[in-house]
Amino acid sequence: MPMDFTVIQAVRQRFGDRNFEYDEFPLEQEAPFAGLKEEYQFACPGINPRETGVLQFESLGVTAGRRSVFAPAFSGKRNILRINGVLIPGGITPGPYESDVGYVWYFWKAHTLLVPANILDENNVLYIESIRIQLLAERRSTIS
């Protein structure tokens, strides 16, 4: 079985519902801020669609998917990762962090996901979307 790979995005990008405006240690500020969602087209010439694919990437500062008493409605909800409209199993899971003196320090997390057979084709679209996490304090201020 021959091995080949495709680089989907050669530049790190920052996703999210905020652009590190407060209480987070400003990491990766040189990476462009993509906002809530983005699509990336990529080609896999000569691919056998019946084979399982592998998607590898790193993340930093992912908080969606954690259990939180401050955002119970969003506890466990994860960001969205699709290829050709199909949700990829495993998705983008939250990463490790430490909190101290009013800052949050995030650590890199490596992800290796299997892309099920019959999803990849010669021309593909990777879709990434960050869910909006609304804290209880924010919801109270919009309700009042």
Backbone torsions as a table, in degrees:
resi	resn	phi	psi	omega
1	MET	NA	116.4	178.7
2	PRO	-70.9	149.9	178.1
3	MET	-112.3	139.1	177.3
4	ASP	-150.1	162.6	177.9
5	PHE	-145.6	159.9	177.8
6	THR	-128.6	131.4	173.8
7	VAL	-85.8	117.7	-177.9
8	ILE	-82.1	-44.9	-179.8
9	GLN	-141.1	117.9	-175.3
10	ALA	-86.0	-9.5	-177.2
11	VAL	-118.3	133.9	175.8
12	ARG	-61.1	146.5	178.1
13	GLN	-134.0	149.7	177.9
14	ARG	-105.4	130.3	177.8
15	PHE	-116.1	160.6	172.2
16	GLY	150.6	178.3	179.3
17	ASP	-95.4	2.6	174.3
18	ARG	-155.2	157.4	-174.3
19	ASN	-104.7	55.2	178.9
20	PHE	49.6	50.3	-176.0
21	GLU	-78.9	-28.0	-176.3
22	TYR	-150.9	165.0	172.8
23	ASP	42.3	2.2	177.7
24	GLU	-112.3	139.9	177.2
25	PHE	-65.2	125.7	-173.2
26	PRO	-73.8	94.6	178.8
27	LEU	-104.9	150.0	175.7
28	GLU	56.3	37.8	-179.4
29	GLN	-68.4	-20.6	178.8
30	GLU	-76.5	-16.0	177.6
31	ALA	-77.0	138.3	-179.8
32	PRO	-64.2	141.9	178.4
33	PHE	-85.3	117.4	-176.7
34	ALA	-86.4	-19.8	-177.0
35	GLY	90.9	-149.2	-175.0
36	LEU	-77.7	-32.4	-175.5
37	LYS	-153.3	158.0	178.8
38	GLU	-159.7	152.0	174.9
39	GLU	-117.4	142.6	178.2
40	TYR	-129.6	121.6	176.1
41	GLN	-88.4	138.6	178.2
42	PHE	-148.1	148.6	-178.4
43	ALA	-106.2	146.2	174.2
44	CYS	-130.3	75.3	-176.0
45	PRO	-62.8	136.8	177.2
46	GLY	73.5	15.3	-178.3
47	ILE	-70.4	147.0	172.1
48	ASN	-96.3	106.0	-175.3
49	PRO	-63.3	-16.2	179.2
50	ARG	-79.3	-8.3	179.6
51	GLU	-89.3	152.7	173.7
52	THR	-77.9	139.4	177.4
53	GLY	-103.5	170.1	177.9
54	VAL	-128.0	130.0	176.7
55	LEU	-114.0	121.9	179.5
56	GLN	-121.4	135.7	176.7
57	PHE	-160.5	168.6	175.0
58	GLU	-117.6	152.9	176.2
59	SER	-133.4	158.2	179.6
60	LEU	-141.9	125.4	174.3
61	GLY	80.2	21.5	177.8
62	VAL	-75.7	122.5	179.0
63	THR	-111.9	-24.1	179.2
64	ALA	-62.1	134.5	-179.3
65	GLY	110.4	-15.1	177.0
66	ARG	-78.4	157.3	171.1
67	ARG	-84.6	134.0	-176.7
68	SER	-143.0	130.6	174.8
69	VAL	-74.8	-20.0	-178.8
70	PHE	-86.2	-15.9	177.4
71	ALA	-140.7	63.2	-174.4
72	PRO	-61.2	-31.9	-179.8
73	ALA	-66.5	-21.7	-177.7
74	PHE	-109.1	1.9	179.5
75	SER	-58.2	127.9	177.4
76	GLY	83.8	-14.7	179.4
77	LYS	-73.0	134.8	-176.0
78	ARG	-109.2	159.3	172.3
79	ASN	-64.1	163.4	-172.9
80	ILE	-102.9	132.8	177.6
81	LEU	-136.5	114.1	-178.8
82	ARG	-129.7	149.5	168.9
83	ILE	-123.8	125.8	-179.1
84	ASN	51.5	39.5	176.3
85	GLY	82.4	-1.1	-177.8
86	VAL	-104.7	127.6	177.2
87	LEU	-64.7	129.6	-178.1
88	ILE	-88.3	124.3	-178.3
89	PRO	-57.9	138.0	-179.1
90	GLY	98.5	-47.3	175.7
91	GLY	56.4	-155.0	-177.8
92	ILE	-101.2	104.4	-177.3
93	THR	-91.2	155.0	-179.2
94	PRO	-64.7	153.0	-178.0
95	GLY	-109.2	173.8	-179.4
96	PRO	-74.2	153.6	178.7
97	TYR	-157.1	164.8	171.4
98	GLU	-131.8	145.6	-179.7
99	SER	-122.8	130.9	179.5
100	ASP	-164.0	149.1	177.5
101	VAL	42.5	43.9	175.1
102	GLY	80.8	2.4	178.6
103	TYR	-119.1	158.7	173.5
104	VAL	-119.8	124.1	177.0
105	TRP	-104.2	121.1	179.2
106	TYR	-98.5	153.1	178.8
107	PHE	-120.8	150.1	-178.8
108	TRP	-64.9	146.3	175.9
109	LYS	-132.3	130.2	177.7
110	ALA	-91.5	139.5	178.5
111	HIS	-121.6	134.3	171.5
112	THR	-130.5	111.4	-176.2
113	LEU	-116.1	143.1	174.2
114	LEU	-88.6	130.1	176.1
115	VAL	-96.8	112.6	-175.8
116	PRO	-56.6	155.3	177.7
117	ALA	-57.3	154.4	176.9
118	ASN	67.6	23.0	172.7
119	ILE	-108.5	-46.7	179.8
120	LEU	-76.7	145.8	179.2
121	ASP	-138.3	-171.7	178.3
122	GLU	-69.1	-33.2	176.9
123	ASN	-122.2	127.0	-170.8
124	ASN	-134.9	162.7	175.9
125	VAL	-131.9	123.4	172.5
126	LEU	-97.1	127.6	-179.4
127	TYR	-118.5	127.7	177.9
128	ILE	-125.0	132.1	177.7
129	GLU	-139.4	132.0	175.1
130	SER	-90.6	127.7	176.6
131	ILE	-75.7	152.8	178.4
132	ARG	-86.5	122.9	177.4
133	ILE	-103.9	115.0	-179.3
134	GLN	-103.5	117.4	-179.9
135	LEU	-72.2	156.3	179.4
136	LEU	-55.6	-41.6	179.9
137	ALA	-60.5	-39.6	178.7
138	GLU	-67.7	-40.4	-179.7
139	ARG	-65.8	-39.8	179.3
140	ARG	-63.6	-39.7	-178.0
141	SER	-70.6	-29.5	178.3
142	THR	-80.6	-25.4	179.4
143	ILE	-79.0	-39.8	-176.2
144	SER	-69.7	NA	NA
